[in-house]
Each structure stands twice: as structure tokens, then as C-alpha cells.
């Protein structure tokens, strides 16, 4: 995440929660604390905070909200994958680990890139078949 990507999210949340003391110094301070988190989780947390908070969050509150959303989305994905009639990935059977035949070692499966994009909201969740 860059400061340029973070700034409009910060400004919108500050405006929504009427944080009149949110200046450029505060913006940079928040960015320093939140910068290693994924932009998508920061944005989802800002949306949730705008709907639920009574005042502008501290950096720790915004960070915790983003981490909570990340955890919730990971758990939802695990639950969704368990409900599928068959695994999405034939190589790892949705475990995230596939065996490399030439070395008989296990490595992260390439499908984890797709699963990560689903958690971040960059790709739609897999759809469950209709109940019969």
C-alpha cells in the first residue's frame, strides 16, 4: 500500500466521522502504522468503522479492525471450500500444499494465489452448487 492509495481512504473516514483535527501529520502517522497491511483490508475496515464507530479510530483500532476482517474472510473461505462437492484444485485438493514429484517435497501450491485474491476481494468467491 502506498501513501497515495491510503490518503483517499483516510480522508473519507475522517470526513465521515468528523475528525476535524486529522491533518497531514496525522495522515502520515496512520500510514506508518497501517502500511504493511493489505489496502483491501484497510478499506473494508474503514467502511465498517464508518458504519459502527462513534469517533475516529486510533491506529490500533483501525489495525485491529483490518486484521479482524482478514481473519473473518479467511474463515469464510475455509468454510466455503469445505462445502464444495469436490476440491477446486486437483493438485493440492485445496490444502495449499502440493507434492513435487521430482523431489518428493511439498511446496505451496500455485492455486494459493487465486485463493488469496478471493480473500482480498479481487476475485469472486467460488459458487456452491444449488441444493437438490
N, CA, C and O atoms as CSV, one atom per row, in Angstrom:
chain,resi,resn,atom,element,x,y,z
A,1,UNK,N,N,0.852,-1.175,0.000
A,1,UNK,CA,C,0.000,0.000,0.000
A,1,UNK,C,C,0.894,1.234,0.000
A,1,UNK,O,O,1.891,1.301,0.719
A,2,UNK,N,N,0.524,2.181,-0.801
A,2,UNK,CA,C,1.271,3.434,-0.864
A,2,UNK,C,C,0.485,4.539,-0.147
A,2,UNK,O,O,-0.707,4.396,0.126
A,3,UNK,N,N,1.170,5.622,0.145
A,3,UNK,CA,C,0.510,6.775,0.773
A,3,UNK,C,C,-0.561,7.341,-0.159
A,3,UNK,O,O,-1.594,7.831,0.300
A,4,UNK,N,N,-0.313,7.273,-1.462
A,4,UNK,CA,C,-1.282,7.783,-2.442
A,4,UNK,C,C,-2.559,6.951,-2.432
A,4,UNK,O,O,-3.649,7.494,-2.610
A,5,UNK,N,N,-2.437,5.643,-2.228
A,5,UNK,CA,C,-3.613,4.773,-2.164
A,5,UNK,C,C,-4.352,4.940,-0.833
A,5,UNK,O,O,-5.579,4.863,-0.781
A,6,UNK,N,N,-3.595,5.168,0.232
A,6,UNK,CA,C,-4.167,5.271,1.567
A,6,UNK,C,C,-4.880,6.606,1.801
A,6,UNK,O,O,-5.896,6.650,2.494
A,7,UNK,N,N,-4.360,7.677,1.235
A,7,UNK,CA,C,-4.867,9.021,1.515
A,7,UNK,C,C,-6.375,9.180,1.286
A,7,UNK,O,O,-7.054,9.693,2.175
A,8,UNK,N,N,-6.933,8.767,0.140
A,8,UNK,CA,C,-8.383,8.971,-0.033
A,8,UNK,C,C,-9.226,8.163,0.962
A,8,UNK,O,O,-10.314,8.598,1.342
A,9,UNK,N,N,-8.743,7.010,1.380
A,9,UNK,CA,C,-9.471,6.199,2.361
A,9,UNK,C,C,-9.471,6.919,3.705
A,9,UNK,O,O,-10.496,7.004,4.380
A,10,UNK,N,N,-8.303,7.435,4.080
A,10,UNK,CA,C,-8.164,8.174,5.342
A,10,UNK,C,C,-9.056,9.415,5.340
A,10,UNK,O,O,-9.775,9.672,6.306
A,11,UNK,N,N,-9.007,10.175,4.260
A,11,UNK,CA,C,-9.787,11.426,4.174
A,11,UNK,C,C,-11.284,11.131,4.252
A,11,UNK,O,O,-12.024,11.831,4.944
A,12,UNK,N,N,-11.722,10.102,3.548
A,12,UNK,CA,C,-13.154,9.778,3.568
A,12,UNK,C,C,-13.608,9.373,4.976
A,12,UNK,O,O,-14.657,9.819,5.441
A,13,UNK,N,N,-12.819,8.529,5.654
A,13,UNK,CA,C,-13.191,8.120,7.009
A,13,UNK,C,C,-13.154,9.307,7.971
A,13,UNK,O,O,-14.041,9.452,8.813
A,14,UNK,N,N,-12.140,10.147,7.850
A,14,UNK,CA,C,-12.047,11.333,8.707
A,14,UNK,C,C,-13.243,12.254,8.487
A,14,UNK,O,O,-13.773,12.835,9.434
A,15,UNK,N,N,-13.660,12.379,7.240
A,15,UNK,CA,C,-14.827,13.217,6.924
A,15,UNK,C,C,-16.100,12.602,7.494
A,15,UNK,O,O,-16.912,13.294,8.108
A,16,UNK,N,N,-16.267,11.309,7.288
A,16,UNK,CA,C,-17.476,10.635,7.759
A,16,UNK,C,C,-17.616,10.701,9.282
A,16,UNK,O,O,-18.720,10.850,9.806
A,17,UNK,N,N,-16.482,10.589,9.986
A,17,UNK,CA,C,-16.530,10.592,11.453
A,17,UNK,C,C,-16.194,11.967,12.039
A,17,UNK,O,O,-15.981,12.106,13.243
A,18,UNK,N,N,-16.151,12.970,11.174
A,18,UNK,CA,C,-15.954,14.369,11.572
A,18,UNK,C,C,-14.708,14.574,12.439
A,18,UNK,O,O,-14.750,15.231,13.479
A,19,UNK,N,N,-13.609,13.995,11.979
A,19,UNK,CA,C,-12.328,14.161,12.671
A,19,UNK,C,C,-11.696,15.462,12.194
A,19,UNK,O,O,-10.912,15.464,11.245
A,20,UNK,N,N,-12.031,16.557,12.845
A,20,UNK,CA,C,-11.603,17.884,12.396
A,20,UNK,C,C,-10.111,18.131,12.621
A,20,UNK,O,O,-9.543,19.051,12.032
A,21,UNK,N,N,-9.472,17.324,13.465
A,21,UNK,CA,C,-8.041,17.513,13.725
A,21,UNK,C,C,-7.169,16.578,12.881
A,21,UNK,O,O,-5.968,16.472,13.130
A,22,UNK,N,N,-7.750,15.903,11.893
A,22,UNK,CA,C,-6.994,14.984,11.040
A,22,UNK,C,C,-6.259,15.774,9.961
A,22,UNK,O,O,-6.831,16.105,8.922
A,23,UNK,N,N,-4.998,16.070,10.217
A,23,UNK,CA,C,-4.194,16.826,9.257
A,23,UNK,C,C,-3.172,15.910,8.588
A,23,UNK,O,O,-3.220,14.691,8.750
A,24,UNK,N,N,-2.259,16.498,7.844
A,24,UNK,CA,C,-1.267,15.726,7.101
A,24,UNK,C,C,-0.338,14.936,8.023
A,24,UNK,O,O,0.054,13.819,7.688
A,25,UNK,N,N,0.010,15.487,9.155
A,25,UNK,CA,C,0.857,14.785,10.122
A,25,UNK,C,C,0.140,13.536,10.652
A,25,UNK,O,O,0.746,12.472,10.778
A,26,UNK,N,N,-1.130,13.675,10.956
A,26,UNK,CA,C,-1.927,12.536,11.431
A,26,UNK,C,C,-2.043,11.487,10.320
A,26,UNK,O,O,-1.902,10.292,10.579
A,27,UNK,N,N,-2.295,11.922,9.107
A,27,UNK,CA,C,-2.369,11.025,7.966
A,27,UNK,C,C,-1.097,10.192,7.851
A,27,UNK,O,O,-1.170,8.971,7.717
A,28,UNK,N,N,0.061,10.833,7.902
A,28,UNK,CA,C,1.334,10.117,7.771
A,28,UNK,C,C,1.579,9.183,8.953
A,28,UNK,O,O,2.157,8.109,8.787
A,29,UNK,N,N,1.150,9.581,10.124
A,29,UNK,CA,C,1.288,8.735,11.297
A,29,UNK,C,C,0.450,7.463,11.149
A,29,UNK,O,O,0.922,6.366,11.447
A,30,UNK,N,N,-0.779,7.613,10.693
A,30,UNK,CA,C,-1.646,6.456,10.472
A,30,UNK,C,C,-1.064,5.566,9.382
A,30,UNK,O,O,-1.062,4.341,9.506
A,31,UNK,N,N,-0.575,6.183,8.321
A,31,UNK,CA,C,0.005,5.408,7.229
A,31,UNK,C,C,1.191,4.578,7.719
A,31,UNK,O,O,1.315,3.408,7.355
A,32,UNK,N,N,2.046,5.158,8.524
A,32,UNK,CA,C,3.211,4.433,9.037
A,32,UNK,C,C,2.790,3.186,9.825
A,32,UNK,O,O,3.451,2.151,9.752
A,33,UNK,N,N,1.712,3.287,10.562
A,33,UNK,CA,C,1.249,2.159,11.366
A,33,UNK,C,C,0.541,1.096,10.530
A,33,UNK,O,O,0.646,-0.094,10.826
A,34,UNK,N,N,-0.175,1.514,9.491
A,34,UNK,CA,C,-1.021,0.593,8.734
A,34,UNK,C,C,-0.416,0.131,7.410
A,34,UNK,O,O,-1.000,-0.726,6.748
A,35,UNK,N,N,0.702,0.656,7.014
A,35,UNK,CA,C,1.203,0.462,5.652
A,35,UNK,C,C,1.510,-0.979,5.263
A,35,UNK,O,O,1.456,-1.301,4.076
A,36,UNK,N,N,1.830,-1.861,6.211
A,36,UNK,CA,C,2.160,-3.237,5.816
A,36,UNK,C,C,0.923,-4.107,5.627
A,36,UNK,O,O,1.032,-5.250,5.183
A,37,UNK,N,N,-0.251,-3.578,5.960
A,37,UNK,CA,C,-1.489,-4.330,5.755
A,37,UNK,C,C,-1.973,-4.156,4.321
A,37,UNK,O,O,-1.639,-3.175,3.657
A,38,UNK,N,N,-2.752,-5.105,3.857
A,38,UNK,CA,C,-3.296,-5.021,2.502
A,38,UNK,C,C,-4.306,-3.887,2.405
A,38,UNK,O,O,-5.148,-3.710,3.286
A,39,UNK,N,N,-4.211,-3.127,1.328
A,39,UNK,CA,C,-5.102,-1.989,1.100
A,39,UNK,C,C,-6.570,-2.400,1.168
A,39,UNK,O,O,-7.397,-1.666,1.708
A,40,UNK,N,N,-6.894,-3.566,0.625
A,40,UNK,CA,C,-8.285,-4.022,0.613
A,40,UNK,C,C,-8.836,-4.173,2.031
A,40,UNK,O,O,-9.987,-3.818,2.286
A,41,UNK,N,N,-8.026,-4.696,2.953
A,41,UNK,CA,C,-8.487,-4.861,4.334
A,41,UNK,C,C,-8.592,-3.514,5.045
A,41,UNK,O,O,-9.478,-3.318,5.878
A,42,UNK,N,N,-7.694,-2.590,4.721
A,42,UNK,CA,C,-7.767,-1.239,5.286
A,42,UNK,C,C,-9.061,-0.565,4.840
A,42,UNK,O,O,-9.738,0.090,5.632
A,43,UNK,N,N,-9.392,-0.733,3.573
A,43,UNK,CA,C,-10.607,-0.126,3.024
A,43,UNK,C,C,-11.864,-0.769,3.615
A,43,UNK,O,O,-12.812,-0.066,3.963
A,44,UNK,N,N,-11.876,-2.095,3.728
A,44,UNK,CA,C,-13.024,-2.778,4.333
A,44,UNK,C,C,-13.199,-2.358,5.794
A,44,UNK,O,O,-14.319,-2.171,6.268
A,45,UNK,N,N,-12.081,-2.215,6.496
A,45,UNK,CA,C,-12.141,-1.781,7.897
A,45,UNK,C,C,-12.659,-0.352,7.994
A,45,UNK,O,O,-13.436,-0.039,8.896
A,46,UNK,N,N,-12.242,0.516,7.082
A,46,UNK,CA,C,-12.730,1.898,7.089
A,46,UNK,C,C,-14.240,1.930,6.880
A,46,UNK,O,O,-14.944,2.705,7.527
A,47,UNK,N,N,-14.728,1.101,5.992
A,47,UNK,CA,C,-16.172,1.032,5.749
A,47,UNK,C,C,-16.900,0.584,7.014
A,47,UNK,O,O,-17.915,1.167,7.396
A,48,UNK,N,N,-16.377,-0.447,7.654
A,48,UNK,CA,C,-17.004,-0.937,8.875
A,48,UNK,C,C,-16.944,0.102,9.986
A,48,UNK,O,O,-17.926,0.311,10.698
A,49,UNK,N,N,-15.792,0.753,10.135
A,49,UNK,CA,C,-15.644,1.777,11.174
A,49,UNK,C,C,-16.586,2.952,10.927
A,49,UNK,O,O,-17.152,3.505,11.870
A,50,UNK,N,N,-16.753,3.331,9.668
A,50,UNK,CA,C,-17.658,4.434,9.342
A,50,UNK,C,C,-19.097,4.102,9.731
A,50,UNK,O,O,-19.865,4.990,10.098
A,51,UNK,N,N,-19.451,2.849,9.651
A,51,UNK,CA,C,-20.812,2.419,9.975
A,51,UNK,C,C,-21.014,2.191,11.474
A,51,UNK,O,O,-22.134,2.320,11.969
A,52,UNK,N,N,-19.939,1.850,12.206
A,52,UNK,CA,C,-20.106,1.414,13.584
A,52,UNK,C,C,-19.473,2.322,14.633
A,52,UNK,O,O,-19.928,2.340,15.777
A,53,UNK,N,N,-18.441,3.069,14.275
A,53,UNK,CA,C,-17.709,3.859,15.271
A,53,UNK,C,C,-18.421,5.176,15.559
A,53,UNK,O,O,-19.116,5.733,14.709
A,54,UNK,N,N,-18.227,5.651,16.775
A,54,UNK,CA,C,-18.783,6.951,17.159
A,54,UNK,C,C,-17.761,8.067,16.994
A,54,UNK,O,O,-18.121,9.242,16.934
A,55,UNK,N,N,-16.490,7.698,16.921
A,55,UNK,CA,C,-15.418,8.673,16.772
A,55,UNK,C,C,-14.324,8.082,15.891
A,55,UNK,O,O,-14.316,6.884,15.609
A,56,UNK,N,N,-13.408,8.931,15.464
A,56,UNK,CA,C,-12.329,8.492,14.592
A,56,UNK,C,C,-11.455,7.497,15.347
A,56,UNK,O,O,-11.062,7.768,16.482
A,57,UNK,N,N,-11.139,6.344,14.738
A,57,UNK,CA,C,-10.412,5.304,15.454
A,57,UNK,C,C,-8.938,5.655,15.676
A,57,UNK,O,O,-8.338,6.409,14.909
A,58,UNK,N,N,-8.385,5.098,16.727
A,58,UNK,CA,C,-6.938,5.157,16.942
A,58,UNK,C,C,-6.307,4.214,15.924
A,58,UNK,O,O,-6.991,3.374,15.338
A,59,UNK,N,N,-5.013,4.355,15.719
A,59,UNK,CA,C,-4.341,3.477,14.755
A,59,UNK,C,C,-4.502,2.014,15.146
A,59,UNK,O,O,-4.695,1.161,14.281
A,60,UNK,N,N,-4.425,1.717,16.436
A,60,UNK,CA,C,-4.565,0.326,16.885
A,60,UNK,C,C,-5.964,-0.208,16.611
A,60,UNK,O,O,-6.121,-1.388,16.295
A,61,UNK,N,N,-6.978,0.636,16.727
A,61,UNK,CA,C,-8.351,0.206,16.463
A,61,UNK,C,C,-8.567,-0.075,14.974
A,61,UNK,O,O,-9.220,-1.051,14.606
A,62,UNK,N,N,-8.015,0.786,14.132
A,62,UNK,CA,C,-8.143,0.579,12.688
A,62,UNK,C,C,-7.387,-0.688,12.282
A,62,UNK,O,O,-7.883,-1.488,11.489
A,63,UNK,N,N,-6.200,-0.860,12.826
A,63,UNK,CA,C,-5.390,-2.046,12.543
A,63,UNK,C,C,-6.123,-3.313,12.982
A,63,UNK,O,O,-6.193,-4.284,12.229
A,64,UNK,N,N,-6.664,-3.303,14.190
A,64,UNK,CA,C,-7.396,-4.469,14.692
A,64,UNK,C,C,-8.632,-4.760,13.841
A,64,UNK,O,O,-8.955,-5.921,13.591
A,65,UNK,N,N,-9.315,-3.719,13.402
A,65,UNK,CA,C,-10.485,-3.914,12.535
A,65,UNK,C,C,-10.066,-4.567,11.219
A,65,UNK,O,O,-10.751,-5.467,10.733
A,66,UNK,N,N,-8.957,-4.127,10.640
A,66,UNK,CA,C,-8.474,-4.713,9.380
A,66,UNK,C,C,-8.062,-6.175,9.578
A,66,UNK,O,O,-8.379,-7.028,8.749
A,67,UNK,N,N,-7.362,-6.459,10.666
A,67,UNK,CA,C,-6.940,-7.837,10.938
A,67,UNK,C,C,-8.141,-8.735,11.233
A,67,UNK,O,O,-8.145,-9.906,10.856
A,68,UNK,N,N,-9.135,-8.205,11.890
A,68,UNK,CA,C,-10.354,-8.971,12.162
A,68,UNK,C,C,-11.061,-9.327,10.861
A,68,UNK,O,O,-11.512,-10.458,10.684
A,69,UNK,N,N,-11.156,-8.375,9.963
A,69,UNK,CA,C,-11.795,-8.628,8.665
A,69,UNK,C,C,-11.003,-9.663,7.876
A,69,UNK,O,O,-11.590,-10.549,7.257
A,70,UNK,N,N,-9.684,-9.561,7.893
A,70,UNK,CA,C,-8.849,-10.548,7.196
A,70,UNK,C,C,-9.112,-11.943,7.760
A,70,UNK,O,O,-9.261,-12.904,7.005
A,71,UNK,N,N,-9.167,-12.050,9.075
A,71,UNK,CA,C,-9.426,-13.341,9.719
A,71,UNK,C,C,-10.819,-13.858,9.355
A,71,UNK,O,O,-10.975,-15.036,9.034
A,72,UNK,N,N,-11.816,-13.002,9.402
A,72,UNK,CA,C,-13.183,-13.406,9.056
A,72,UNK,C,C,-13.262,-13.923,7.621
A,72,UNK,O,O,-13.936,-14.916,7.349
A,73,UNK,N,N,-12.580,-13.253,6.719
A,73,UNK,CA,C,-12.622,-13.661,5.310
A,73,UNK,C,C,-11.882,-14.978,5.086
A,73,UNK,O,O,-12.305,-15.795,4.268
A,74,UNK,N,N,-10.784,-15.185,5.807
A,74,UNK,CA,C,-10.073,-16.474,5.722
A,74,UNK,C,C,-10.956,-17.606,6.235
A,74,UNK,O,O,-11.026,-18.673,5.624
A,75,UNK,N,N,-11.621,-17.373,7.345
A,75,UNK,CA,C,-12.501,-18.388,7.922
A,75,UNK,C,C,-13.676,-18.683,6.993
A,75,UNK,O,O,-14.063,-19.839,6.823
A,76,UNK,N,N,-14.237,-17.645,6.397
A,76,UNK,CA,C,-15.334,-17.833,5.447
A,76,UNK,C,C,-14.860,-18.676,4.266
A,76,UNK,O,O,-15.569,-19.572,3.808
A,77,UNK,N,N,-13.669,-18.383,3.783
A,77,UNK,CA,C,-13.136,-19.133,2.648
A,77,UNK,C,C,-12.947,-20.605,3.016
A,77,UNK,O,O,-13.302,-21.486,2.233
A,78,UNK,N,N,-12.398,-20.877,4.187
A,78,UNK,CA,C,-12.214,-22.270,4.626
A,78,UNK,C,C,-13.550,-23.007,4.681
A,78,UNK,O,O,-13.670,-24.144,4.225
A,79,UNK,N,N,-14.542,-22.338,5.247
A,79,UNK,CA,C,-15.875,-22.934,5.351
A,79,UNK,C,C,-16.459,-23.190,3.962
A,79,UNK,O,O,-17.053,-24.240,3.717
A,80,UNK,N,N,-16.292,-22.244,3.074
A,80,UNK,CA,C,-16.790,-22.382,1.708
A,80,UNK,C,C,-16.114,-23.545,0.990
A,80,UNK,O,O,-16.783,-24.334,0.324
A,81,UNK,N,N,-14.803,-23.657,1.119
A,81,UNK,CA,C,-14.076,-24.738,0.452
A,81,UNK,C,C,-14.498,-26.106,0.980
A,81,UNK,O,O,-14.532,-27.081,0.229
A,82,UNK,N,N,-14.818,-26.177,2.266
A,82,UNK,CA,C,-15.275,-27.449,2.849
A,82,UNK,C,C,-16.636,-27.867,2.294
A,82,UNK,O,O,-16.935,-29.058,2.217
A,83,UNK,N,N,-17.453,-26.900,1.910
A,83,UNK,CA,C,-18.808,-27.192,1.421
A,83,UNK,C,C,-18.839,-27.599,-0.051
A,83,UNK,O,O,-19.849,-28.119,-0.525
A,84,UNK,N,N,-17.762,-27.372,-0.769
A,84,UNK,CA,C,-17.742,-27.725,-2.188
A,84,UNK,C,C,-17.763,-29.242,-2.359
A,84,UNK,O,O,-17.139,-29.960,-1.577
A,85,UNK,N,N,-18.476,-29.738,-3.374
A,85,UNK,CA,C,-18.555,-31.190,-3.561
A,85,UNK,C,C,-17.211,-31.823,-3.928
A,85,UNK,O,O,-16.969,-32.993,-3.633
A,86,UNK,N,N,-16.349,-31.050,-4.564
A,86,UNK,CA,C,-15.014,-31.543,-4.891
A,86,UNK,C,C,-14.038,-30.375,-4.821
A,86,UNK,O,O,-14.436,-29.229,-5.025
A,87,UNK,N,N,-12.765,-30.648,-4.535
A,87,UNK,CA,C,-11.793,-29.564,-4.419
A,87,UNK,C,C,-11.661,-28.762,-5.707
A,87,UNK,O,O,-11.820,-29.294,-6.806
A,88,UNK,N,N,-11.369,-27.484,-5.554
A,88,UNK,CA,C,-11.141,-26.629,-6.718
A,88,UNK,C,C,-9.814,-26.959,-7.385
A,88,UNK,O,O,-9.684,-26.868,-8.606
A,89,UNK,N,N,-8.837,-27.340,-6.585
A,89,UNK,CA,C,-7.501,-27.622,-7.122
A,89,UNK,C,C,-7.210,-29.127,-7.046
A,89,UNK,O,O,-7.164,-29.690,-5.951
A,90,UNK,N,N,-7.016,-29.776,-8.186
A,90,UNK,CA,C,-6.718,-31.207,-8.170
A,90,UNK,C,C,-5.306,-31.517,-7.665
A,90,UNK,O,O,-5.040,-32.635,-7.224
A,91,UNK,N,N,-4.412,-30.548,-7.727
A,91,UNK,CA,C,-3.030,-30.796,-7.287
A,91,UNK,C,C,-2.899,-30.880,-5.775
A,91,UNK,O,O,-2.244,-31.782,-5.252
A,92,UNK,N,N,-3.517,-29.945,-5.077
A,92,UNK,CA,C,-3.361,-29.908,-3.620
A,92,UNK,C,C,-4.641,-30.284,-2.876
A,92,UNK,O,O,-4.639,-30.412,-1.652
A,93,UNK,N,N,-5.723,-30.459,-3.617
A,93,UNK,CA,C,-7.027,-30.756,-3.022
A,93,UNK,C,C,-7.417,-29.685,-2.000
A,93,UNK,O,O,-7.991,-29.973,-0.950
A,94,UNK,N,N,-7.083,-28.446,-2.347
A,94,UNK,CA,C,-7.410,-27.249,-1.562
A,94,UNK,C,C,-6.721,-27.184,-0.196
A,94,UNK,O,O,-7.185,-26.483,0.703
A,95,UNK,N,N,-5.621,-27.912,-0.046
A,95,UNK,CA,C,-4.845,-27.812,1.202
A,95,UNK,C,C,-3.837,-26.680,1.130
A,95,UNK,O,O,-3.405,-26.157,2.158
A,96,UNK,N,N,-3.460,-26.298,-0.100
A,96,UNK,CA,C,-2.445,-25.266,-0.282
A,96,UNK,C,C,-1.047,-25.833,-0.438
A,96,UNK,O,O,-0.094,-25.090,-0.673
A,97,UNK,N,N,-0.921,-27.141,-0.311
A,97,UNK,CA,C,0.389,-27.787,-0.426
A,97,UNK,C,C,0.324,-28.890,-1.471
A,97,UNK,O,O,-0.556,-29.748,-1.427
A,98,UNK,N,N,1.262,-28.861,-2.410
A,98,UNK,CA,C,1.306,-29.896,-3.436
A,98,UNK,C,C,2.688,-30.541,-3.454
A,98,UNK,O,O,3.701,-29.889,-3.198
A,99,UNK,N,N,2.703,-31.829,-3.761
A,99,UNK,CA,C,3.963,-32.563,-3.804
A,99,UNK,C,C,4.616,-32.374,-5.161
A,99,UNK,O,O,3.959,-32.469,-6.198
A,100,UNK,N,N,5.882,-32.113,-5.147
A,100,UNK,CA,C,6.655,-32.023,-6.381
A,100,UNK,C,C,7.262,-33.403,-6.629
A,100,UNK,O,O,8.137,-33.836,-5.879
A,101,UNK,N,N,6.802,-34.102,-7.683
A,101,UNK,CA,C,7.226,-35.499,-7.908
A,101,UNK,C,C,8.734,-35.681,-8.037
A,101,UNK,O,O,9.279,-36.696,-7.601
A,102,UNK,N,N,9.401,-34.712,-8.629
A,102,UNK,CA,C,10.842,-34.866,-8.856
A,102,UNK,C,C,11.641,-34.829,-7.549
A,102,UNK,O,O,12.728,-35.403,-7.483
A,103,UNK,N,N,11.136,-34.181,-6.534
A,103,UNK,CA,C,11.882,-34.065,-5.275
A,103,UNK,C,C,11.173,-34.707,-4.091
A,103,UNK,O,O,11.753,-34.836,-3.013
A,104,UNK,N,N,9.923,-35.110,-4.288
A,104,UNK,CA,C,9.090,-35.673,-3.216
A,104,UNK,C,C,9.001,-34.722,-2.016
A,104,UNK,O,O,8.870,-35.148,-0.868
A,105,UNK,N,N,9.074,-33.443,-2.315
A,105,UNK,CA,C,8.901,-32.408,-1.301
A,105,UNK,C,C,7.583,-31.696,-1.539
A,105,UNK,O,O,7.030,-31.717,-2.638
A,106,UNK,N,N,7.100,-31.074,-0.491
A,106,UNK,CA,C,5.862,-30.310,-0.598
A,106,UNK,C,C,6.182,-28.824,-0.657
A,106,UNK,O,O,7.055,-28.319,0.049
A,107,UNK,N,N,5.440,-28.143,-1.527
A,107,UNK,CA,C,5.596,-26.696,-1.697
A,107,UNK,C,C,4.218,-26.065,-1.731
A,107,UNK,O,O,3.208,-26.738,-1.936
A,108,UNK,N,N,4.201,-24.740,-1.524
A,108,UNK,CA,C,2.937,-24.022,-1.638
A,108,UNK,C,C,2.410,-24.200,-3.053
A,108,UNK,O,O,3.144,-24.042,-4.028
A,109,UNK,N,N,1.150,-24.525,-3.150
A,109,UNK,CA,C,0.525,-24.752,-4.449
A,109,UNK,C,C,0.263,-23.409,-5.136
A,109,UNK,O,O,0.009,-22.399,-4.479
A,110,UNK,N,N,0.328,-23.417,-6.432
A,110,UNK,CA,C,0.082,-22.202,-7.218
A,110,UNK,C,C,-1.341,-21.675,-7.058
A,110,UNK,O,O,-1.585,-20.488,-7.270
A,111,UNK,N,N,-2.278,-22.538,-6.687
A,111,UNK,CA,C,-3.666,-22.106,-6.543
A,111,UNK,C,C,-3.830,-21.136,-5.367
A,111,UNK,O,O,-4.852,-20.456,-5.274
A,112,UNK,N,N,-2.859,-21.063,-4.485
A,112,UNK,CA,C,-2.964,-20.167,-3.336
A,112,UNK,C,C,-3.014,-18.703,-3.764
A,112,UNK,O,O,-3.548,-17.863,-3.039
A,113,UNK,N,N,-2.466,-18.394,-4.927
A,113,UNK,CA,C,-2.571,-17.033,-5.462
A,113,UNK,C,C,-4.033,-16.686,-5.726
A,113,UNK,O,O,-4.484,-15.583,-5.415
A,114,UNK,N,N,-4.765,-17.632,-6.300
A,114,UNK,CA,C,-6.190,-17.411,-6.559
A,114,UNK,C,C,-6.972,-17.311,-5.257
A,114,UNK,O,O,-7.844,-16.453,-5.119
A,115,UNK,N,N,-6.662,-18.192,-4.293
A,115,UNK,CA,C,-7.362,-18.147,-3.003
A,115,UNK,C,C,-7.100,-16.822,-2.294
A,115,UNK,O,O,-8.001,-16.274,-1.658
A,116,UNK,N,N,-5.881,-16.305,-2.395
A,116,UNK,CA,C,-5.544,-15.024,-1.766
A,116,UNK,C,C,-6.343,-13.890,-2.413
A,116,UNK,O,O,-6.836,-13.004,-1.715
A,117,UNK,N,N,-6.470,-13.913,-3.729
A,117,UNK,CA,C,-7.248,-12.887,-4.430
A,117,UNK,C,C,-8.715,-12.919,-4.012
A,117,UNK,O,O,-9.368,-11.877,-3.957
A,118,UNK,N,N,-9.235,-14.110,-3.718
A,118,UNK,CA,C,-10.616,-14.226,-3.244
A,118,UNK,C,C,-10.759,-13.582,-1.864
A,118,UNK,O,O,-11.722,-12.857,-1.611
A,119,UNK,N,N,-9.817,-13.841,-0.988
A,119,UNK,CA,C,-9.862,-13.275,0.368
A,119,UNK,C,C,-9.773,-11.749,0.308
A,119,UNK,O,O,-10.451,-11.054,1.064
A,120,UNK,N,N,-8.946,-11.239,-0.582
A,120,UNK,CA,C,-8.794,-9.789,-0.720
A,120,UNK,C,C,-9.971,-9.130,-1.437
A,120,UNK,O,O,-10.086,-7.905,-1.435
A,121,UNK,N,N,-10.833,-9.921,-2.041
A,121,UNK,CA,C,-11.978,-9.367,-2.762
A,121,UNK,C,C,-11.646,-8.969,-4.184
A,121,UNK,O,O,-12.447,-8.299,-4.835
A,122,UNK,N,N,-10.492,-9.361,-4.679
A,122,UNK,CA,C,-10.098,-9.037,-6.056
A,122,UNK,C,C,-10.685,-10.032,-7.051
A,122,UNK,O,O,-10.667,-9.800,-8.260
A,123,UNK,N,N,-11.194,-11.119,-6.541
A,123,UNK,CA,C,-11.746,-12.204,-7.358
A,123,UNK,C,C,-12.978,-12.724,-6.618
A,123,UNK,O,O,-12.971,-12.783,-5.389
A,124,UNK,N,N,-14.037,-13.101,-7.341
A,124,UNK,CA,C,-15.248,-13.578,-6.647
A,124,UNK,C,C,-15.007,-14.914,-5.940
A,124,UNK,O,O,-14.159,-15.711,-6.340
A,125,UNK,N,N,-15.784,-15.127,-4.877
A,125,UNK,CA,C,-15.726,-16.415,-4.175
A,125,UNK,C,C,-16.216,-17.519,-5.110
A,125,UNK,O,O,-17.026,-17.253,-5.997
A,126,UNK,N,N,-15.740,-18.752,-4.929
A,126,UNK,CA,C,-16.319,-19.861,-5.701
A,126,UNK,C,C,-17.801,-20.012,-5.348
A,126,UNK,O,O,-18.208,-19.722,-4.223
A,127,UNK,N,N,-18.582,-20.453,-6.289
A,127,UNK,CA,C,-20.017,-20.598,-6.025
A,127,UNK,C,C,-20.323,-22.055,-5.640
A,127,UNK,O,O,-19.757,-23.001,-6.188
A,128,UNK,N,N,-21.211,-22.185,-4.709
A,128,UNK,CA,C,-21.650,-23.505,-4.287
A,128,UNK,C,C,-22.747,-23.982,-5.232
A,128,UNK,O,O,-23.528,-23.170,-5.728
A,129,UNK,N,N,-22.815,-25.280,-5.487
A,129,UNK,CA,C,-23.915,-25.775,-6.319
A,129,UNK,C,C,-25.237,-25.613,-5.593
A,129,UNK,O,O,-25.293,-25.638,-4.363
A,130,UNK,N,N,-26.296,-25.447,-6.366
A,130,UNK,CA,C,-27.640,-25.322,-5.794
A,130,UNK,C,C,-28.024,-26.616,-5.104
A,130,UNK,O,O,-27.748,-27.696,-5.628
A,131,UNK,N,N,-28.660,-26.534,-3.933
A,131,UNK,CA,C,-29.124,-27.760,-3.280
A,131,UNK,C,C,-30.190,-28.450,-4.120
A,131,UNK,O,O,-31.034,-27.804,-4.742
A,132,UNK,N,N,-30.130,-29.757,-4.121
A,132,UNK,CA,C,-31.109,-30.507,-4.928
A,132,UNK,C,C,-32.223,-31.051,-4.082
A,132,UNK,O,O,-33.129,-31.704,-4.599
